[in-house]
Amino acid sequence: MQTMLSVAEVAAQGEAVYDAKIKRDEETYRSQFALIEPESGDFEIAADEEAAALRLEARHPGRVFYVKKIGFAASEFVGGASA
């Protein structure tokens, strides 16, 4: 069963995964995109945001992803969960 997270929950969980699993490698991956499935903590890192999204979508179809450009404060949401 798929749960529906609020926007705030997606952001909070996505940032938590980023901080725990990606932040320590910011210099290595700077300017690439981190796409994170917030409930599982699974993620993809790539220079091509769309390619990373396709790989993550294959493992987590229909999920909402948290996206962050590594080394920057800006983030966004990609994908959508069906009700």
C-alpha positions in Angstrom: 0.0 0.0 0.0 1.3 3.4 -1.0 1.2 6.2 1.6 0.6 9.8 0.6 3.1 12.2 2.1 2.5 15.9 2.4 4.8 18.3 0.6 6.4 19.1 3.9 7.0 15.4 4.7 8.5 14.8 1.3 10.9 17.7 1.8 11.8 16.8 5.3 12.4 13.1 4.5 14.2 14.0 1.3 16.6 16.4 3.2 17.1 13.8 5.9 18.2 11.2 3.3 20.4 13.8 1.6 22.1 14.8 4.8 22.7 11.1 5.8 23.7 9.6 2.5 24.8 12.3 0.1 26.0 15.5 1.8 29.4 14.1 2.8 30.2 13.6 -1.0 29.0 17.1 -2.1 32.3 18.1 -3.6 32.5 14.9 -5.6 29.0 15.3 -7.1 28.6 19.1 -7.0 26.2 20.5 -9.6 24.7 17.0 -10.3 21.2 16.1 -9.3 20.2 13.9 -6.4 16.8 12.3 -6.8 15.5 10.7 -3.7 12.5 8.5 -3.0 11.8 9.8 0.5 10.0 6.8 2.1 12.6 4.1 1.1 15.7 6.4 1.2 16.6 5.1 -2.3 18.3 7.6 -4.5 20.1 8.3 -7.8 22.8 10.8 -8.6 23.4 12.0 -12.1 24.3 15.1 -14.2 21.2 14.3 -16.3 18.2 14.8 -14.0 15.8 13.0 -16.5 18.1 9.9 -16.7 18.3 9.7 -12.9 14.5 10.1 -12.7 13.9 7.3 -15.2 16.2 4.9 -13.2 14.5 5.7 -9.9 11.0 5.6 -11.5 11.8 2.0 -12.7 12.4 1.0 -9.1 9.6 3.1 -7.5 6.8 3.6 -10.1 4.3 6.3 -9.4 6.2 7.7 -6.5 7.0 11.4 -5.8 10.7 12.2 -5.7 12.6 14.9 -3.9 15.2 16.5 -6.2 18.1 18.6 -5.1 21.0 20.0 -7.1 24.0 18.9 -5.1 25.8 21.7 -3.4 22.9 24.1 -3.8 19.9 25.0 -1.6 17.2 24.8 -4.4 15.1 21.7 -4.7 11.9 20.6 -6.4 9.6 17.6 -6.7 9.4 15.3 -9.8 6.9 12.6 -10.6 3.5 12.0 -9.1 1.8 9.4 -7.1 -1.6 8.3 -8.3 -4.3 8.2 -5.6 
